[in-house]
Amino acid sequence: MSRPQDQQNTALSSAPESARPARDEEIYEHVFDALLEHKLAPGTRLSEDRLGQAFGVSRTIIRKVLQRLEHEGVVEIQRNRGAMVAHTSSTQVGQLFEARRCIERAITRNACTRVTPEQVGQLRELVRQEQQALDEQDRGRALRLSGELHLVLAEYCGNEFLAGFARSLVSRCSLAIAQYEMAGHNPCSCEEHNRILDAISSGDADQASRLMDEHILQIHTRIRIREETADDPPEDIFAALAQRRTPKT
């Protein structure tokens, strides 16, 4: 669901900051999408002042967003240096995906005995939206929807600790995918997602966990490690982020 951009910007700029519901959530989505779309390369400094000016909010709001991104492992905040986009080393990439395979196998196995047909339908809707984003060549949105699918499945598995581990791993893996994934490859296969959901629907825990393990392994194999040096972002990059909103359906 989306609203006209000009109406949205007018409402946000005219309302007092305290009257802007979930403003930090909107800013979070803008910045996170920019990370996934590689508009902000690893090492890019995220200035509280410049982000605050671009979004028309206080540094307190921006700091809250950056702290959330730091908690998810996609931003690093260093004393006297401020926030910057996290860099994932080749060693860390391997460790991330090894941990994620272990966690998601357990999540998928649990889901086979807990997920309802209605919940499977909701998961299939996320796959449909992901495919639509890929068809529209909106790679950032597709990657975010793919991550959301894995996180919603984790919530449905009935183990809050597994779901918590998944939240930290999926965000960091998404950043690694955006940072290193080979050009021309989709972040996730919708066909693979649907096969996993088929196995979950049938209650076949062995098949579902095997398919999930293969799926995460395939994502890992699409990554090609290459080192990059971040330049300072252009003066208008933060303003462009504030003007842009990813459509939602």
N, C-alpha and C positions, 0 to 999 in steps of 0.2 A: 504494500500500500504506500502511495507517495502523495505528497501535496505539492502544488505549484511552488517552484523554487522562489520566485519573487515574493509571493505572499508569505512564505516561511521566513525569509530574510527580513522582511519588513516587520513582521510580528516580533521576531527575536530582537531586533535593534531598538524597537520602540518600548518594549516591556522592560521594567526594572529587572535586574539580575535575579532577585529573589522570586520573581514571578515567572521565571522560565523553567518549567518543569523538565526534569531529566536532562538539563543542558549538558551536564558533564557526560551523560551517556551518549549524546549526539556527538560531542567532541571526541570522545573515545572511539566511536565508530569511524569518524572521519580519519583520525590519525592511524588507527589500526588498518583500515582499508589502504591507506597510503603506504604503509609498511608492506602489506601483502602484494601490492601492485609495484613495489620496488621504486616508488617515487621518492622515498627516503631511504638511502642506502645505509648499510651498517656503518657506524661511526659518525653519522650525521648528528650534529648537535641540535637539541630541541630546546630552543630558548623560551623560557616562561614568558618573558616580556613580549616577544614577537608573536607567540601563539595567543597570548591574552589580547593583544591588539587586533589580531586577525579575526578572532571569534567574538570580540567585544565583551570579554568577561575578565574578572580579576585573576591575579596570579594564584590566588587560593584555589579557584576552580581548576586551573591548568595543573597546579601541583597535585591535586587529587587525581586527575586523569593520569599523569605521569607515574604517580605512585602505584596506581592500579596496573599500568603497563609493566612497571618494574616487578611487581608481584608475579606477573605472568611470565616474566623472564625475557620480554621482548625489548625492554628499555633498561639501560643501566644508569643509575644516578650516583655520581661521584662527588665527594666533598670538594668544594671550591672549583669544580669543573662543570657541575650541572648534569643535565640528562642528555643521553645520546642513545641512538639506536644500537641495540646489542649486536655483537658479532658472534656468530656461531662457528667455532673451529671445526676442522675435519674430524678431530677426535670426538668432540661433543656431538656432532651429527650422528656418528655411529652409536654413541651411548644413548642418545635420545631415542633413536628408533629401536634399539634393543629393548629399552625399558618400555617403550610404547607397545611393542609386540606382546610382551609379557602381560601388561595391564589389559590390553584389549582382548586378548584370548580369554582372560577370566571374565571380563565384562560380557563378552558374547555368550559364553557358556551359561552364565547366570541369567542372561536375558531370555534364553530359550525356555525357561520355566516360569518367567514372570511377565513378559511383554504380552499385552492384550492385542486382539485384532485391531482395535481402534488405534492403539499406539503404533502398530505396524503401518497403518494407513497414514498416520501423521509423519512417520519416517519416510514413507514413499513420496509424500508430498514434498519433503525437503529434497529428495533425489530429483523430482520433477523440476523444482526451482533451480537446482544446480545445473541440470541439463539445459534449461532455458538460458541461464547465464553463460554457459559455454557456447551455446548457439549464437548468442549475441556478442560473443568475444569479450565478455566482461570477466576477465580472469580473476581479478581481485574478489569480486562478489562470489564467483564460483568456488574459490578457495575458502572463503569465509563460510559459505553454506556447507561445504564438505566438512569443515571442522565442526560446524553446528550439528550436523547429522551424527557425528561420532560422540559429541557431548550429550546430545539428547538420548542417544542409546545408552550411554553410561548412566544417566539419571534414571532411566527405566529399569536398569538391571537390579535395583534394589539394595545396592551397597554404597552408602554415602562415601566411604573411604576410597573405594575404587573410582567413584565419580570425581572425587577431589584430586586424585592423582592424574586422572585423565585431563582435567581442566588445565593443569600446569603443563602437561606434556603436549597436548594438542596445540596450544598457543605457540609454544616454542618450536614445535615441528613445523607449524605453518610458516613461521618466520624463516626457518631453514629452507623450506621448499621455495619460498619467494626469493630467497637469497641465491640459491644454487641450482634450482631445477633447470634442466636443459630446455632451451627454446623449442617450441613446437609440441611439447608434451603437456597434456592436461594434468592438473594437480591430482585428480582422482578419477577413477573410472566409474561412471554411473552404472554401467553394466555389472561391475564387480559389486557395487553397493546393493543392487537389486538381487544378485545371487545370494549375498549374505542374508538379506531380509527374507528371501525364500526359505533358506535353511532355518532361520529363526522361527518363521511362521510354522514350519513343519515340526519344530521341537527337536531337530537333529543337532544336538550340542556338539558332537564330534565334527560334523561337516561344517557347521557354522564357525566354530573356532578355527578350523583349518583354513577356511576361506578368508577369514579375517586376518590370520597370520600371513597368508600369501599376499593379501591386499596391502598390508603395511610394508611387507618386504618389497613389493613392486614399487611402491612410492619411494622407498629408500634407494632402489636401484636407478631411479630416474634422476637422481641428484649427481651433479658433477661439481666437485669442489674447485673453486677458483678464488683467488685472493683479489680483493678490491680495495681501492682507496677512496674514501668518501670526500667529496668536495663540499665546500660550504653550500647550503641550499640557496638557489636564487632568491632575490629579495621578495618575489611575489609568490613563492611556493606556499607559504602558510596562508596567505590570502586566498589562493586558489583552493586550498583544502576547505577553508571556511565556506566558500561559495558552492562547493560540490557536495551532493548528497547521493549516495548509492540508492537506486530504486529498490523498494521492497515489495514483495507480493505476498 
